[in-house]
Amino acid sequence: MQIKDFFKINFFARRECASASRLSLWLGLVVVILCAAYASYSRLGQLSAWQYDPERYVASGVPMMTTLDAYYSLRLARLHAAGKFIPWGPAPQRHYSRPDPENPSEWLDQREPKFLPLLSRMLADAAIFFGGDIDRTALVLSPLLGSLFMVPLFWYCWRIGVPGAGLMGGLVGTFCLQYYQRTGVGWNDTDCLNLFFPWTVSCLILAMRRESRRQTLLLLSAAAGAVLYIFYLWYEKAGLTFAYLCALVIHLSLAGVSWRRIVLCAATLIVFANPVQMAGALESLKDFVDHYLWPSAATTTDAALAIRFPQVWSTIGEDGLLSWPDTLKQILSRPEMSLIGLSAFAFFSAWRWREMPALSPTLFLAVLPFVSARRFIFYLAPFVGIGWGVIVSSITRTTLNRLGQQSNETATAPQIPWSSDWLRAATLQIGVVYGAIIVVFFAWFAPASGKLRGLSPAIPAQVFRNLQILGKQLPANSRIWTWWDNGFAIVDATGFGVYHDGAAQYTPQTNLIARTFIDSDNRVMHEAIAFVDREGNQGIRRMAATADNFDDLVTRLRRVSAPPPSVPVYVLYTADMLAKFWAMRFLGAANQSVAAQRGTIAIRRLPCDWLDDEKAYCSGQAFDLRTGLIERYQVAPGLTGKPVSLRRTVMIEGGHIVRQRDYTDNPDNVQLTLEIILKEGILADTYLLDELAFQSNLNQMFALGRYDGTLFEEVYNNFPRARAFKVRYSSK
């Protein structure tokens, strides 16, 4: 071979390599954008539930959201659209205090956020495209934004030489069952961009190299800081900004950048991310650690207190820990397939370890599902996809190269010296790899869109209509004593005040409210309402300092003759509270473990297949209504292996007892009650209760209509959807 032929071969090889790289980028971006569009289209298909079942999904023209937190953003969006949002302004509807982050021993009155969350601003501004309807905007915003992260994820993988893995990572991530749900129709929360911002920042950090000019490094640092600032406005977690600052420093150090430039880049990122963030970064990280890594450390509000209040986190479903097979099953339908992808990524990241520091904050969040809350599963899903993308890309390229080699060995025609076989051409391989990944994903991995056609509304329309009615019937300055889950929705739908909601359910006020619902004495609730309305968390903390335990605290509280509230107060019961009884008992009773409470009957709904005057067949059990015996004919959780007996059977219609049978002579009596709810004489629902649940204020007032008329006055009854009682106080 002549010298000129050697240089010609290398020239064409370099040109082909550069051309293939550009092709892999632009073709990949087109494919990724099309896949992201399809993912959004798939999510929007859930709207059919709102169209075909408006009785459940639409309340007087208002579409229901699929997450309770949505109503917080909706309320702020309405205030912003009306020009009434006041940063750090008073929020009298949220009638509770919170600990001061800088001084936890001090309690501050609840106020509006210091700045309008970006999600609420986006809702108000985007509503112009939906005729000014903020609710309908919120219905579709998450599906439209949820797959944007696929673009920076692909770009990151393209930069490290595995563009096919970027495509597969995006597909697995966006169709991960946990993420698909949290970015579906009506899930109006920050989740829809909580992958986009981290991957974008990681891309900007990865682009910084030792050979980059100082101006380029500073420009990229400024861009990363700006994205982090927008991320902070979207998801107010300053600890994430600090984590990415550390990732920047580590990445630049490994890249061989001088320390002067590293310091300059770090300072630039801090400036553009808003230095104010750094003041609360460590506190944000501590709160994160207490909440998700060592939650047992968060069971006390103050070291000086004699009482350790049980915390609400362990009763929230999305904060629960799944077994590792169930965790992996949320990503791909078969856990072993997820494990293979994760293992492939682990080997790949060990090989390309220098590119991983830029991803370290997201990698840390991806590990949390195995040790903490299930809500972090969607951070893990893209890495499973990247692992599978590496596998599919490697197999595809190897197959094409071997076919090309065989083709060359059997070819008889002369070959052009500098050209490669068409089967080994980089441009062809790129297209085949992308095609193989799409085929493997949609044919083999069974995306979540086939499993999750429509989400249930966080508050069914039948219940939300009751809030709308109460908003018109009760005085405008009313306050509502109820469970925290619906707090945001109550304030948004009615303007009434609440005593806790999804932003402050971790204070002792929640524990005391829980106690009033599980207690059997109406006077405990009546006296607690007066005390909490006047004293709040500060008063509870003051009394807890000298109380021996939670029971002693309640006793001391009842001795205080608190003046009646200055505004009308109503106790509101809704259907969802029955299923929350076990959580209330954990939070409101002394020395209770959440595991023990989950294992109790509490109040358990039993769907029934058949009911007559003699027997009820419910959830695998046959209940003899004449004798009270329970005949076990299928496995059902929570009941013993041998036949047991009911304590009583109660039939309820309209929130009142229409028939009751007591079985006091049975030797196997385990103090269980079967409550049968009728509607126009027809079976509507059935619940099994243990004795403590049956005697509780929640069950007695809501389901049975039994209460002290001198303390409470019923003002609304739409059982089993909702029921409201006015708290009565004698004039002094």
N, C-alpha and C positions, 0 to 999 in steps of 0.2 A: 504493500500500500504506500502510495506517495504521501509526502508531507501535506500537500494541498488537499488531498482527499481526507486526511485525518482531521484537519481543521474544518473542512466542509461538514463532516459527520458531526463534530461537536457543536458547530454553529446551528445546524438543524435540530440537534437534540435539545440544546438550550432553548431555542425558539419554540419547539414543540412543548417543552416543559412549562414555559411561561404561558403559552397559549392555553395549555390544559388547565393550569392553575386559575387563569381568568375565567375559563369556561366553567370550571367546577364552582366558582363563586357565583357567577351570574345565573347559570342554569340552576344551581342549588337555591339561590334566593327566589327565583321564579317558582320552583317546586314548593319551597317552604311557605311562601305567601299563599299559594293555592291550597296547600294543606291547612294552613291557619284559617283561611276563608271557609273551607269545608267544616272545620271544627266549630267555628262560630255558627254556621248554618245548621249543623247538627244540634247544637244547644238551643238555637231558636225554635227548633221543632217542638220543644217542650211547651211552647205557647198554645199548642192544641188543647192542653188540659184546661187552660183559662177560657178557651173558646167553647169547648164542649161540656164543661162542668162549671158554669158560672156560679151555681149555688154554693159550691165549695171554695171557689177561687176569686170571686168578685163580690164585694159588699157595697151595694148602692152605688155602683159605678167605679168603686175604688179597687184596683187589683191588689191581691194579697202578695206579700213578700214571702220568701222561703227561708229567711233568717231573721231572728228577732232583733239583731243589731241594726238592721236596715232602717228601722224607724228613728233611730238617733240621727243618721245622716239625712233622712227625709225632713225631719223637723228643722234642722239647721239650714237645709237648702231652701225651705219655705221662708224662713226668716231672712235669708240673704236675698231671695228674689223680691221680697217685700221691702227691702231696705231697712229691716229692723234688727239685724244681727249686730250686737255690740260685743266686741272682743273683751273677754274677762268681765262681762257684765253680769248682773244678778240673774239667777235662774230660780225664782221662787217655786216653780212647779216641782223642782227636785229638792224635796224637803228633807235633806240629810246633810251631814258634815263629813268631811274626809280628812285623813291625817295630812299634815303639812309635810311634803317630801323632805324639806330641809330640817324640820324639827318634828319628828313623829309624835312627840308628846303633846303637840298642839293640834287642834282640830279647826279646820277652815270651813266656812259655809260654802256649799256647792255654787259654782259659778260657771258661766259659759266658757268654752275654750279660749285660750289667749290669741289664737288665730283661727280663722275659718278653715276647717279641714278641706283639703283639695278635693276629696270625693264629693262633699256637699256643694262646693263651688262648681264642679263639673256637672253635677246634676241640674243645678239651677241654670247654668249657661246652655247646656245641651237640650234643655226642655224646649227651646225655641224650635227645634226640629220636630217636636211632638205636640205642637199647638199649645205650648206652655204647660203641659201636663207633666208635673214632676214625678208622679207615681208611675206613669207609663214609661217615662225615661228610665227610672230605676229598674223597671222590669227587664229591660233589654241591655242595659249598660255593661253588666259583667260578661254576658256572652259575646259582646262585640269586642271587649278588651282582653278577654281571658287568654287568647292565644298569641298575643303580640310578643311574648317572651321567646317564641320560637325563632325569631329573627336574630337577636343577639346571641342566643345559644348556638345557632348554626354558624354564625360568624366566628365565635370563639373556637369551635371545633375546626372550622376551615383554617384558622390561623395556626393551629397545631397539627395540621395535615390529615385530619380525619373528617372531611365534610359529610360523608355518608353517616357517620356517627352523630353528627349534629342534627341531621334530618330525623333519624330514628329517635334520638333523645327528645326532640320536640314533640314527635307523635306520641311516644309513650307518656311524656309529661302531661300533654294537654288532654289525653284521653284516660289518664289515671282516674280511677273511680272517685277517689277523695277530691281531686282537683276538679273533675268534671262536675261534681255536685256543688262545690264551693264557687264555681263560676257559671252556674246554670241560671236559668230565667228566675228573676226575683231575688237572687242571692246578692243583694246590694251591699257589698262590704269591700274591704281593701284587698281581699285575696286575689282579685282579678289582675292586679299589677304587682303583686308581691313576689313574682318570679321575674318579671320584666326588668325592674330596677336593679336587683342584684346582678343579674347576668349582664346588663349593660355596663355597670361599673366594672365588673370583672373584665369585660372586653377592652375597656379603655386602659385598665392597668396592664393587661397582657401586651398591649401595643407599645408599651414603653420598653426600650431596649438600650443596651450600652452604647451602640453606635448612633442612637438618635441624637439629634442636635438639642441643645438646651432649650431653644424656643419650642421645639416639638414636645419635649418632656413637660414643660410648663403648660403648654396648651392642653395636653392630655390630662394633666393633673387638675387644671381648672375645669375641664369638661366633667371629669369624675366628681369633683366637688359639687358642681352645679347639679348633676344628676342626684347626688346624695341629698342635697338640699331639697330638691323636689320630692324625693323619696320621704324625707322627714315630714314635709307638708302632707304627704299622702298617708304615711304610717308613722306616727310620732314615736319613734324608737331611736333615741340618740345613740344607744349602745351599738347599733349597726354601723353608724358612721365611724365610731371609734374602731370597730372591728375591721372595716375596710381601710382605715388609715394604717393600721398595723399590717394588713395584707400588702398595701402599697410599699411600705418600708421593706418588708421581707422580700418581695418580688424584685425590687430595685437592687437590693443587696446581693441577691443570688445572680442577678444579671451583670454584676460587676460595675454598677454605676457608682461614681465617687460619692463620698458622704456629704460633701457640700451640695451636690445636686439633689441627693436624697432629702436632705433637710429643706432645701428650697421647694422641692416638689410637695413634701408633706405640708409645709406652711401654705403653699398655694391651695392645696386641697381643703385645708381647714378654713381658709378665708372664703373660698367660694361655696363651701358647705354651710357657712354661717358659724362663726366661732362660738356663738351662744350655745350651740348644740353641745360643745365639749364640756360645758359646765354641768350638764346633767347626764353625761355619758356613763360615768361610773355608777351613779345611782340607778340608771336604767339597766345596766348589766347586773347589778346586785338584785334588783327586783326580778329580773329574768331567771337568775340562778335560784332564788328562793322559790319562785313559782314552778319552774319546770325541772330543775335538777335535784333540789333538796326541798320538796314541798313540805316535809314535816317541820322544817324550820319556820314555816309561815303560819303556825298554829297559835301564835300569841301576838297580841297587839302592842304589848309593852312589857318589858322585863320586870317592871315593878308590880305588875298586876298578879294577884293570887290565882286568877282564872285564866286558863288557856282555852280560848274559844275555838271550836272546830271551824276549819275554813271551808269555803264553798267550792274550791277548785276541784276537789276529788268527787264532787257530785255532778260535775258538768261533763256531758258525754264526750265532747271533742277534746277535753283535757285528759281523758282516760287512756290507759296504756293497753294496747292490744298485744296478743302473743305474736311472735315473729312470723309464723305462717299466715296469720290473719293480716298482719301488716303488709307482707309481700303480696297477698292476694288482692289487696286494694290497688296494686299497681298493674299486675297482669293476672289473668284469671287463675293461673296455676302458680303457686308459690315457688315451686322449683325452677320455673322459667325466670321468675324475678331474681332468684338466687344466682342463676347462671349469669344473667346480665350484670348483676352487681359484682360477681367475682371477676368477670371479664374487665369491668371498669377498674377494679382494684389492681389487677395486673398491669393494665394500661397506664394507670396513674403512677404506679411504681416505676415504670419504664420512662414516662415523661414527667417525672416529679418536679422538674423546674417550672413547668407551666401550671402547677397546681396551687401555689400560694395565692395567686390572684383569685382563685375560687374558694379559698379556705373558709370565709364566713358562711357561704352557702353549703359547703361540705359539712361544716359543723352542724348546721340546722338539719341537714339530711340524716345525720346519725341519731338525732333526738327521738324519732319514732320507736327506736329499739329500747330506749331507756326512759322515755317520758310520754308526751302527749301525741295522740294520733293525728292531731291537726297539722303536724309537720311532715306527714307522709308525702305531700305533693312536692316538697323540696328534694326528697329522695328519688322520686320517679324519673326525672331526666337522666340521672346517672345510671339507672338500670337500662334506660334506652340507649345511652351512649355505649355501654358495654355490649349490648346486642348489635349496635351499629358497627362497632369494631369487628365483631364476629362475622356479620353478614358481608361487610366490605372485604374482609380478608379472604373469605371463602370465594366470593365472586371474582375478585382479582386473580386469585390463585387458579381458579378454574379456567378463566379466560387465557391466562398466560400458558397454562399447560396445553390447552387446545391450540393456541397459536404456535407453540413449539412443535406439536405433532403435525400441524399444517405445514410448517417449514421443512420438516424431515421428509414429508411425502411429496413436496412440490417438485416439479420437473422444470418449470419455467425459470429463467434467470431472474434473480432478485436485484432490485435497485440497492446499492450498497448502504445508503444512509437512511433508508425507510425501514420501519418495523412492520411486522405482520399486522394486518388490519384487526385481528382478534386481540392483539396486545397494544393497540393504539390507545394512548391515554384518553383521548377525547371519547372514544367509544366506551372505554371502561367506566368513565365517569357516569355516562348516561345509563349504562347497565346496572351500575351499583345503586344509583338512585331508584331505578325501576325495581330492582330486587328488594330493596328496603321497603318500598311501598307495598309490594306484593306480600312479602313476609309479614308485615305488620297487619294489614287488613285481612289477610287470609288465615293467619295463625294466632295472632295475639288477641283476637276478639275484643275490639275497643269497647269502652264503657257505654257508648251511645246505644249499644244493643241491650244494656241492662238497666238503664236509668232513663226512661222515657219522660217522666215528669216528677218533679219534686213535690212533696206535700207542703202546703202553706204553713208557715210558722205559727200563724194564728188562723184557724179556719174562718172562712167568711161568715159562717153562722154565729161564731163567737164575736167577730169584729163588728157585726151589725149591732150587737148589744152595746158595745162601747159607743157606737155612733148614737144610739138611742139615749143612753145615759148622758152623753155629752149635751143633749138638748133638754133633758128632763131635770137634771140636778143643777144646783146653783153654780155659777161660773167659778167661784173661788173654792170649790170643794177640794178635799184631799181624799185619796183612796188608799185604804189599808189592804194590801193584797200581796201576792208573791212577786218576786223581783222579775221573773221571766217576761212579763208583759208590761213592765214599767215604761220602756221607751214608747211602745205603741199607745199606751194610755195617755201619756203626755202629748203625743203627736195627734191622736184622734180626738181628744176631748179638751186638752188644755188644763186638765185637773192636775193637782199635785200628787206625788207619790213619795213613799218613804224609803224606797230603794229601787234600783234598776240594774241593768247589765253593766254599768260602769262603776258601781259601788256596792256590789253584793257581798263584798268581803269584810265589811265592818261589823262590829258587835250588834248593830241595829238589826241586821239580817238574822242573827241568832235569836234575838228576842222576838222578832216577828214570827220566826219559825215556831218558837215555844208557844205562842198564842194560838196557833193553828192545831198543834198536837195536843194541847192541854184539854181537859174535859170540862173545865170551869169557865163559864162565860165571863166571870168577874176578872179572871187573869187577863183576858184579852182587853176588857174594858179599861182596866187600870193601867195596863201597859200602853195602850193608845194615848191616854192622857199624858203619861210620863214621857214617852218618846216624842210626842208632838211638841212638848215644851222643852225637854232637856236634851233629847237626841243622843248622839254618840258621846258627847262630852259628859252628860249626866250618867250614862251607863258606865263609862270608864271610871268616873269618880266613885261610884258605888262599888264597882268591881275591885277597887283597890283594897277594900276591907272585907269583902265577902269571902267565905270559905270555899264555895263552889257555885256552880250555875244555879242550883236549886236555892241556895242561900241568897244569891243575888235577886232572884225573882221574889223571894219572901221580903227582902229589904225594900225592893221597889214598890211592893204593894202597900207598904206602910206609909209611903210618901203620899200625902194628899195633894196631888198635882192639880192645878186648876184646869178646867175644861178647855179644849182647844178654842182658839179665837175664830175659827172657820168651821163649817160643817165637815164632818169626817164620815166616810162610808166604808164599810167592809165589803169588798167585792170578791166573790167566788166565781171561778170559771172552770170549765170542764177539765182543762189540762192539769189543774192543781191536784186532782185525785192521784194521778200517776207520780206526782212529786212528793207524796207523803213520806216515802222512805227517806228522801233527802232532808225534808223538814225535821224528821225525827233524829237524824244524825246531827243536824246543826243545832237543834233546839233542846236536846236532852244531854245530860252530863254523862261522860265516860262511855260514849258510844263510838264504835268503829264503823267506818263506811262499809267495810266488807261484811260486817255482821248485819248491818241494815239492808244491804243488797240481798242478803240471804233470807230475810224475813218475808212473810206474806205481805205485811203492810196493807196497801190497797192495790189489789191486782185485778186487772180486767180479764174476764174469762169469756171469750166469744162462745156463744151457745148455738148448737145445731138444732136443738129441739127442746120444747118446754110444754108440759101439760100439768094437770092438777096433781099428778103423782110423782113425776120425775123431770129432772132437768139434765140434759146432756151438754156439758160445757167443757171445752178445752181438755178433752181426754178423760173427763170424770163424769160419773153418773151420780147425781145427787137425788137421793130419795127424799122427797118433800114431806112425806108422812112421818118418817122415822128420824130423818136428819142424817142417816148414814151416807157415807161417801164411798162409792164403789169404784175402785181404780181399774179401768179397763185399757188405758193407754198410759204411757209415761208422761207425766206432767211435772214440771219443776215446782218445788216448794211444798209438796205434800209427802207424807210418810208412805212407806211401802205397804203397810197394812191398812184395811179400811178404818176410817176414823169417822167421827160424828161432828156435825155442825152444832154450834150453840144456839143458833136461831136462823130463820129465813125471814127476810123482810121484802115485801113487794111495795114498790114506790111508784106513784104516778103524780106528776105535777109538783114534785118536791115534797110530798106528804105520804105517810104510810097508809096504805089501803088494806094491808093484811100482814100479820106477823104470826109466826109459829115459833115457839120456844121448845127446845129439846133438852130439858134439865135432868132427865133420868138416865141418859146414856153414859155408861162407864168410860167410854173412850172419848168423851167430850174434850176437844182441844181449843175451845173458845174461838171458833171461827164462825163468821156470819156471811151468809149468801144474800146479797142485795140484788133484787131483780127489778129493773127499771122498765116500766110499761109506758106506752104511748097509745092512748085510745084503746086500752085493753090488750094491746099487742106487744110482745117482747121487743124491747128496744136495745137493752144492754144489760150486762151482768157483771158484778164485782164480788170478789172474795176478800174479806177483811179479817184481820186479827182483832182481838178484843180492844187493844189500845187504840187502833185506828177507828173502830166502830164508835167508841166513846168520845172521840176527839171533836173539838169544835168544828173542824173542817167537815166531818161527816154529818154531825148532828145538825148543824145550821144549814149547810148546803144541800145535802141529800134528803134529810128527814124533816127539815123545817122546825126543829126543836131549838128554842132559844128563850132567854129570859126577856120578856117583853118590857121590863122596867129598864133594861140596859140597851136593847136594840129594837129597832123598828124596821120591819121589812118594807122596802120601797120599790123593789123590782124583783120579779120572779119569772124567768124564762128557763126553768130547769128542763133539761140538764146542761144547757149552754152557759147560763150565767145567772147569778143571784146577788142582790145587793141589799145591805142593811145599813140604816142610819144609826150612828152611835148616839145614844140619848144621854143627856146630862141634866140632872135636876138643877133648877135655878136656885142660887144661894142668895 
